[in-house]
Amino acid sequence: MDTQTIVNIGFIVVSGCLGWFAREMWAAVKELKADLAKLREELPTKYVIKDDYRQDTQRVLDMLDKIWAKLDSKADR
């Protein structure tokens, strides 16, 4: 074999490996995009937004403050 044939075979092998790697990366990115889209759909149904949680917690604390005030004003005998 001459030098040109060896270079051509090496180029074919390297190109094949790079093509396989690029195809695998493309498939992985495509799968990640699908997973991200699914997560965007499911996330609001499973978790509470931080502001909503704070508002609800504040309402509960306000009710507890009212109960505590009534208990303090009650005369124990």
C-alpha positions in Angstrom: 0.0 0.0 0.0 1.2 3.5 -0.7 1.0 6.4 1.6 -2.1 8.0 0.0 -4.2 4.8 0.6 -3.2 4.7 4.3 -4.1 8.4 4.6 -7.5 7.8 2.9 -8.3 4.8 5.1 -7.3 6.8 8.2 -9.5 9.7 7.0 -12.4 7.3 6.4 -12.1 5.8 9.9 -11.8 9.2 11.6 -14.7 10.6 9.6 -16.8 7.6 10.5 -16.1 8.0 14.2 -16.9 11.7 14.1 -20.1 11.1 12.2 -21.2 8.5 14.7 -20.4 10.8 17.6 -22.3 13.7 16.0 -25.3 11.5 15.4 -25.3 10.3 19.0 -25.0 13.9 20.2 -27.9 15.0 17.9 -30.1 12.2 19.3 -29.2 13.1 22.9 -30.1 16.8 22.3 -33.3 15.8 20.7 -34.2 13.6 23.7 -33.3 16.4 26.1 -35.6 18.8 24.3 -38.4 16.3 24.5 -37.8 15.8 28.2 -37.6 19.6 28.8 -41.0 20.1 27.0 -42.5 17.3 29.1 -41.1 18.9 32.3 -42.5 22.3 31.4 -46.0 20.7 31.1 -45.8 18.7 34.3 -44.0 21.2 36.6 -46.9 23.5 37.3 -49.2 20.6 38.3 -46.8 19.0 40.8 -45.2 21.9 42.5 -46.4 25.2 44.1 -45.1 28.5 43.0 -43.1 30.2 45.8 -45.3 33.3 45.8 -48.5 31.2 46.2 -46.9 29.3 49.0 -45.9 32.5 50.8 -49.4 33.9 50.4 -51.1 30.8 51.8 -48.6 30.5 54.6 -49.2 34.2 55.5 -53.0 33.6 55.6 -52.5 30.6 58.0 -50.2 32.7 60.2 -52.7 35.5 60.3 -55.4 33.1 61.4 -53.1 31.7 64.1 -52.4 35.3 65.3 -56.1 35.9 65.6 -56.6 32.7 67.6 -53.7 33.5 69.8 -55.1 37.0 70.4 -58.4 35.5 71.4 -56.7 33.1 73.8 -54.7 35.9 75.4 -57.8 38.0 75.9 -59.7 35.0 77.5 -59.6 35.2 81.3 -58.5 32.0 82.8 -59.8 31.2 86.3 
